[in-house]
Amino acid sequence: MKCKNCGAELTMLEKFCPNCGTPNEQSQQHIKDMEHYEHEFSDTQKEVVRNSKWFIKYIAPVTSLVIAGIAAVIVTIQANHLWGYNLAEQKQKKYNQTHEQEIKEHLQTLLDNGQYEEVYQLYTRLNQRMSGTGNSGWYDFYNMTEGYLRLRNAIMFYYNPELSEHYSKETALNNAAEAICMITGSAQGKSYRERAAESIPYMEDIKEKAGMFLKDYCNFTQTDIDSLENRDRTSVIALLTRRMFDEE
């Protein structure tokens, strides 16, 4: 799926384009459908409860058998769902193992093109990752990428609060500050994991992109950006709030 405005790759779960902020109409329709199904399920569940009370009151001997049967069905459904999930997970794991070199080459191409969001999505959705020192050599890279994506998302909601009735400007600033701390923490290696040397240039690029984003959309100065690594979350929120209100 691609953004109708800028052509960026989108997933069904993304309400807005992470690149330009354009609403993802297909995602919004998907969410509305899910809410509709949940509403119908809730109504059905309430009806079952009412009927159950009637059964308990008037047909007590039969009620216990009905409840036991329902419980057995629920357990069976849950077991089948879990089995299906595990089967899909095992299938994906096997694919990743048998296509390891192909996956690595694809991820390397994305990295070289600066498509960090796509690399992150393949990691979170399909567990396709770059290899490094042990299993954690790229941990800081993925953590920094997540921080950068969260930062862009938070600032998008700050400038467009009408996009969500549950997402205030204050919430947006708090989330942006948390994202900034994720970026700076990853840059400083606060995870204490041994970092893959190959990941460092890409991390530096993401850090630079985050700095440019803060200058363009948050009214930050270079001095502000240089000071971020020495600030805690509270201090970052204060700076971010001051700069955003200065801009207004």
C-alpha positions as CSV (number, residue, x, y, z in Angstrom):
1,M,0.0,0.0,0.0
2,K,1.3,3.4,-0.9
3,C,0.5,7.0,0.3
4,K,-1.8,8.7,-2.3
5,N,0.0,12.0,-1.6
6,C,3.8,11.1,-1.6
7,G,3.9,7.5,-2.6
8,A,5.6,6.3,0.6
9,E,5.0,2.6,1.7
10,L,2.2,2.2,4.2
11,T,0.8,-0.6,6.3
12,M,-2.9,-1.2,7.1
13,L,-2.3,-0.2,10.8
14,E,-0.8,3.2,10.0
15,K,-3.5,5.9,10.2
16,F,-1.3,8.5,8.7
17,C,1.6,8.6,6.3
18,P,4.8,8.8,8.5
19,N,6.5,10.7,5.7
20,C,4.0,13.5,4.9
21,G,1.2,13.0,7.4
22,T,-1.6,12.4,4.9
23,P,-4.5,10.3,6.4
24,N,-4.4,6.7,5.3
25,E,-8.1,6.3,4.2
26,Q,-7.8,2.5,3.8
27,S,-6.5,2.2,7.4
28,Q,-9.2,4.5,8.7
29,Q,-11.9,2.4,7.0
30,H,-10.2,-0.8,8.4
31,I,-10.3,0.7,11.9
32,K,-14.0,1.7,11.5
33,D,-14.8,-1.8,10.4
34,M,-13.0,-3.3,13.4
35,E,-14.9,-0.9,15.7
36,H,-18.2,-2.0,14.1
37,Y,-17.4,-5.6,14.6
38,E,-16.4,-5.0,18.2
39,H,-19.6,-3.2,18.8
40,E,-21.6,-6.1,17.3
41,F,-19.6,-8.5,19.4
42,S,-20.3,-6.5,22.6
43,D,-24.1,-6.5,21.9
44,T,-24.0,-10.2,21.3
45,Q,-22.1,-10.7,24.5
46,K,-24.6,-8.7,26.5
47,E,-27.4,-10.8,25.0
48,V,-25.7,-14.0,26.0
49,V,-25.3,-12.7,29.6
50,R,-29.1,-11.8,29.8
51,N,-30.0,-15.2,28.5
52,S,-27.6,-16.9,30.9
53,K,-29.3,-15.2,33.8
54,W,-32.6,-16.5,32.7
55,F,-31.2,-20.0,32.3
56,I,-29.7,-19.9,35.8
57,K,-33.0,-18.8,37.3
58,Y,-35.3,-21.2,35.5
59,I,-33.3,-24.1,34.2
60,A,-30.6,-24.5,36.8
61,P,-29.7,-28.2,36.0
62,V,-29.2,-27.4,32.3
63,T,-27.3,-24.2,32.9
64,S,-24.2,-25.9,34.3
65,L,-24.0,-28.1,31.2
66,V,-24.5,-25.1,28.9
67,I,-21.8,-23.1,30.7
68,A,-19.4,-26.0,30.6
69,G,-20.0,-26.4,26.9
70,I,-19.4,-22.7,26.2
71,A,-16.2,-22.8,28.2
72,A,-15.0,-25.9,26.3
73,V,-15.7,-24.1,23.0
74,I,-13.9,-20.9,24.1
75,V,-10.9,-23.0,25.2
76,T,-10.9,-24.8,21.9
77,I,-11.1,-21.6,19.9
78,Q,-8.3,-20.0,22.0
79,A,-6.1,-23.1,21.6
80,N,-6.7,-23.1,17.9
81,H,-5.9,-19.4,17.6
82,L,-2.7,-19.9,19.6
83,W,-1.8,-22.9,17.5
84,G,-2.4,-20.9,14.3
85,Y,-0.2,-18.0,15.6
86,N,2.6,-20.4,16.6
87,L,2.4,-22.1,13.2
88,A,2.6,-18.8,11.4
89,E,5.5,-17.7,13.6
90,Q,7.4,-21.0,13.0
91,K,6.7,-20.6,9.2
92,Q,8.2,-17.1,9.2
93,K,11.2,-18.2,11.3
94,K,11.9,-21.0,8.8
95,Y,11.6,-18.6,5.9
96,N,14.0,-16.2,7.5
97,Q,16.5,-19.0,8.1
98,T,16.3,-20.4,4.6
99,H,16.5,-16.9,3.0
100,E,19.0,-15.4,5.3
101,Q,21.4,-14.1,2.7
102,E,18.6,-12.7,0.5
103,I,17.0,-10.9,3.5
104,K,20.3,-9.4,4.5
105,E,21.0,-8.1,1.0
106,H,17.5,-6.6,0.9
107,L,18.0,-4.9,4.3
108,Q,21.4,-3.6,3.2
109,T,19.9,-2.0,0.1
110,L,17.2,-0.3,2.2
111,L,19.8,0.9,4.7
112,D,22.0,2.3,1.9
113,N,19.0,4.1,0.5
114,G,18.1,5.6,3.9
115,Q,14.9,3.7,4.1
116,Y,15.2,3.1,7.9
117,E,11.4,2.9,8.5
118,E,11.1,0.0,6.1
119,V,14.1,-1.7,7.9
120,Y,12.4,-1.2,11.2
121,Q,9.0,-2.6,10.0
122,L,10.6,-5.7,8.7
123,Y,12.3,-6.2,12.1
124,T,9.1,-5.7,14.1
125,R,6.6,-7.4,11.8
126,L,8.7,-10.3,10.3
127,N,11.7,-10.4,12.7
128,Q,14.0,-9.9,9.7
129,R,17.0,-8.2,11.1
130,M,20.6,-7.3,10.3
131,S,23.2,-9.6,11.9
132,G,25.8,-8.1,14.2
133,T,27.6,-8.8,17.5
134,G,25.6,-11.7,18.9
135,N,21.9,-11.0,18.7
136,S,22.0,-7.4,20.0
137,G,24.6,-5.6,17.8
138,W,21.9,-3.6,16.0
139,Y,19.7,-3.0,19.1
140,D,20.7,0.7,19.4
141,F,20.0,1.2,15.7
142,Y,16.5,-0.2,16.0
143,N,15.8,1.7,19.2
144,M,17.0,5.0,17.6
145,T,14.9,4.4,14.5
146,E,11.8,3.8,16.7
147,G,12.6,7.0,18.5
148,Y,12.8,9.0,15.3
149,L,9.6,7.5,14.0
150,R,7.8,8.3,17.3
151,L,9.2,11.9,17.2
152,R,7.8,12.5,13.7
153,N,4.4,11.0,14.7
154,A,4.2,13.0,17.9
155,I,4.9,16.4,16.2
156,M,2.5,15.5,13.4
157,F,-0.3,15.2,16.0
158,Y,0.9,18.4,17.7
159,Y,0.3,20.4,14.5
160,N,-2.8,18.5,13.7
161,P,-4.7,17.8,17.0
162,E,-7.9,17.4,15.1
163,L,-6.6,14.0,13.8
164,S,-7.4,12.4,17.2
165,E,-9.8,13.5,19.9
166,H,-7.7,11.6,22.4
167,Y,-4.3,13.2,21.5
168,S,-3.8,16.6,23.0
169,K,-0.9,18.9,22.3
170,E,0.4,18.2,25.8
171,T,0.4,14.5,25.1
172,A,2.1,15.1,21.8
173,L,4.9,17.1,23.5
174,N,5.4,14.4,26.2
175,N,5.6,11.7,23.5
176,A,8.0,13.8,21.5
177,A,10.3,14.4,24.5
178,E,10.3,10.6,25.2
179,A,11.2,9.9,21.6
180,I,14.1,12.4,21.8
181,C,15.4,10.7,24.9
182,M,15.2,7.4,23.0
183,I,17.3,8.9,20.2
184,T,19.9,10.5,22.5
185,G,20.0,7.4,24.8
186,S,20.7,5.1,21.8
187,A,23.4,7.5,20.5
188,Q,25.1,7.4,23.9
189,G,24.9,3.6,24.1
190,K,22.9,3.6,27.3
191,S,21.6,0.1,26.5
192,Y,25.2,-1.1,27.3
193,R,25.0,-3.6,24.5
194,E,28.0,-4.2,22.3
195,R,27.2,-2.3,19.1
196,A,27.8,-3.6,15.6
197,A,30.3,-1.4,13.9
198,E,28.3,-1.5,10.6
199,S,25.3,0.1,12.3
200,I,27.2,3.2,13.5
201,P,27.1,5.2,10.2
202,Y,23.3,4.7,9.9
203,M,22.8,5.7,13.5
204,E,24.7,8.9,12.8
205,D,22.6,9.6,9.8
206,I,19.4,9.1,11.8
207,K,20.7,11.4,14.5
208,E,21.4,14.0,11.9
209,K,17.9,13.6,10.3
210,A,16.4,14.0,13.8
211,G,18.3,17.1,14.4
212,M,17.2,18.6,11.1
213,F,13.6,17.6,11.9
214,L,13.8,19.4,15.3
215,K,15.2,22.5,13.6
216,D,12.5,22.5,10.8
217,Y,9.4,21.7,12.9
218,C,10.3,22.4,16.5
219,N,12.2,25.7,16.2
220,F,15.3,24.1,17.8
221,T,18.7,25.7,17.5
222,Q,22.0,23.9,17.0
223,T,22.9,24.7,20.6
224,D,19.6,23.1,21.7
225,I,20.4,20.0,19.8
226,D,24.0,19.8,21.1
227,S,22.6,20.0,24.7
228,L,20.1,17.1,24.4
229,E,22.5,14.4,25.4
230,N,23.0,16.1,28.8
231,R,19.3,16.6,29.5
232,D,16.8,14.3,31.2
233,R,13.3,13.8,30.1
234,T,11.8,16.6,32.2
235,S,14.4,19.1,30.9
236,V,13.7,18.0,27.3
237,I,10.0,18.5,27.8
238,A,10.6,22.0,29.2
239,L,12.9,22.9,26.2
240,L,10.5,21.5,23.7
241,T,7.5,23.3,25.1
242,R,9.4,26.6,25.2
243,R,10.5,26.3,21.6
244,M,7.1,25.2,20.3
245,F,5.3,28.0,22.1
246,D,8.0,30.5,20.9
247,E,7.2,29.4,17.4
248,E,3.5,30.1,17.9
